[in-house]
Structures are given as C-alpha cells and as structure tokens.
Amino acid sequence: MTTTEQDLESFVQFARTRLAAAEVEPSLDELFDLWRIENPDDEDYAENVAAIAEAIRDFKVGDRGRPAGELSRELREATTFE
C-alpha cells in the first residue's frame, strides 16, 4: 500500500469516527483540516518540533514573551480605520 493510500485510509477512518460522534456535521474541509492537524507531514512536524524547542530555550533564559493584552492593544491600534 502506498503512502497516499495509507493517508486516504487514515482520513476515511478519522472522518467516519468524527461524523459518528458529531452533534453538528462538520464539512469535508473542516474534517480534512482537523485530520491534517492530527497527522502533519514530516516537514510540518519538524517545523513544529523546532518551534517548540526554540520556545523552551527562550523560556529557560527568561524570555516570557509579551502580555496578550499588550499585543491585542497594539493590533487594534494598527488596524484602526480612518
């Protein structure tokens, strides 16, 4: 079985399980997006691992990021329409 066939079988099983448990039926696009989140390709997985490792290193050296409220305020100010 090829990788594509395996991915398709995995998606079909995932979609059937989600549809059976769903109170509101998700769209095909929503199902696919959820499946991709749970089944990233090797490149996406490696990027995620690298980003998490970088965040852990930053945290260990004292970088705690910025308060969400501060960032939200800046985004609101930057998108103010005149």
C-alpha positions as a Markdown table, in Angstrom:
| # | Residue | x | y | z |
|---|---|---|---|---|
| 1 | Met | 0.0 | 0.0 | 0.0 |
| 2 | Thr | 1.4 | 3.4 | -1.0 |
| 3 | Thr | 1.7 | 6.3 | 1.4 |
| 4 | Thr | -1.2 | 8.1 | -0.4 |
| 5 | Glu | -3.4 | 5.0 | 0.0 |
| 6 | Gln | -2.4 | 4.8 | 3.7 |
| 7 | Asp | -3.2 | 8.5 | 4.2 |
| 8 | Leu | -6.6 | 8.1 | 2.4 |
| 9 | Glu | -7.5 | 5.1 | 4.6 |
| 10 | Ser | -6.4 | 7.0 | 7.7 |
| 11 | Phe | -8.5 | 10.0 | 6.7 |
| 12 | Val | -11.6 | 7.9 | 5.9 |
| 13 | Gln | -11.4 | 6.2 | 9.3 |
| 14 | Phe | -10.9 | 9.6 | 11.0 |
| 15 | Ala | -13.8 | 11.2 | 9.2 |
| 16 | Arg | -16.2 | 8.3 | 10.0 |
| 17 | Thr | -15.3 | 8.5 | 13.7 |
| 18 | Arg | -15.8 | 12.2 | 13.8 |
| 19 | Leu | -19.0 | 12.1 | 11.9 |
| 20 | Ala | -20.4 | 9.4 | 14.2 |
| 21 | Ala | -19.6 | 11.5 | 17.3 |
| 22 | Ala | -20.6 | 14.9 | 15.9 |
| 23 | Glu | -23.7 | 16.7 | 17.0 |
| 24 | Val | -23.3 | 19.1 | 14.1 |
| 25 | Glu | -21.9 | 17.6 | 11.0 |
| 26 | Pro | -18.6 | 19.2 | 10.0 |
| 27 | Ser | -17.9 | 20.0 | 6.4 |
| 28 | Leu | -15.4 | 18.0 | 4.4 |
| 29 | Asp | -12.9 | 20.9 | 4.6 |
| 30 | Glu | -13.3 | 21.0 | 8.4 |
| 31 | Leu | -12.7 | 17.3 | 8.6 |
| 32 | Phe | -9.6 | 17.5 | 6.4 |
| 33 | Asp | -8.2 | 20.4 | 8.4 |
| 34 | Leu | -8.7 | 18.6 | 11.7 |
| 35 | Trp | -7.1 | 15.4 | 10.2 |
| 36 | Arg | -4.1 | 17.4 | 8.9 |
| 37 | Ile | -3.6 | 18.9 | 12.4 |
| 38 | Glu | -3.5 | 15.5 | 13.9 |
| 39 | Asn | -1.5 | 14.0 | 11.1 |
| 40 | Pro | 1.1 | 16.5 | 9.9 |
| 41 | Asp | 3.5 | 15.6 | 7.2 |
| 42 | Asp | 7.2 | 15.1 | 8.1 |
| 43 | Glu | 8.2 | 18.7 | 7.1 |
| 44 | Asp | 5.4 | 20.3 | 9.2 |
| 45 | Tyr | 6.2 | 18.0 | 12.1 |
| 46 | Ala | 9.9 | 19.0 | 12.0 |
| 47 | Glu | 8.9 | 22.7 | 11.9 |
| 48 | Asn | 6.6 | 22.3 | 14.9 |
| 49 | Val | 9.2 | 20.5 | 16.9 |
| 50 | Ala | 11.8 | 23.2 | 16.1 |
| 51 | Ala | 9.4 | 26.0 | 17.1 |
| 52 | Ile | 8.6 | 24.3 | 20.4 |
| 53 | Ala | 12.3 | 23.7 | 21.1 |
| 54 | Glu | 13.0 | 27.4 | 20.4 |
| 55 | Ala | 10.2 | 28.5 | 22.7 |
| 56 | Ile | 11.5 | 26.2 | 25.5 |
| 57 | Arg | 15.0 | 27.7 | 25.1 |
| 58 | Asp | 13.6 | 31.2 | 25.2 |
| 59 | Phe | 11.7 | 30.4 | 28.4 |
| 60 | Lys | 14.7 | 28.9 | 30.1 |
| 61 | Val | 16.7 | 32.1 | 29.5 |
| 62 | Gly | 14.0 | 34.2 | 30.9 |
| 63 | Asp | 12.0 | 35.3 | 27.8 |
| 64 | Arg | 8.4 | 35.2 | 28.9 |
| 65 | Gly | 7.0 | 36.8 | 25.8 |
| 66 | Arg | 4.6 | 39.7 | 25.9 |
| 67 | Pro | 1.3 | 40.0 | 27.7 |
| 68 | Ala | -1.6 | 39.2 | 25.4 |
| 69 | Gly | -3.4 | 42.4 | 26.3 |
| 70 | Glu | -0.5 | 44.5 | 25.2 |
| 71 | Leu | -0.3 | 42.7 | 21.9 |
| 72 | Ser | -4.0 | 42.9 | 21.4 |
| 73 | Arg | -4.0 | 46.7 | 22.1 |
| 74 | Glu | -1.2 | 47.2 | 19.5 |
| 75 | Leu | -3.0 | 45.1 | 16.9 |
| 76 | Arg | -6.2 | 47.2 | 17.5 |
| 77 | Glu | -4.3 | 50.4 | 17.1 |
| 78 | Ala | -2.6 | 49.2 | 14.0 |
| 79 | Thr | -5.9 | 48.3 | 12.3 |
| 80 | Thr | -7.8 | 51.4 | 13.2 |
| 81 | Phe | -9.6 | 52.6 | 10.1 |
| 82 | Glu | -9.8 | 56.3 | 9.4 |
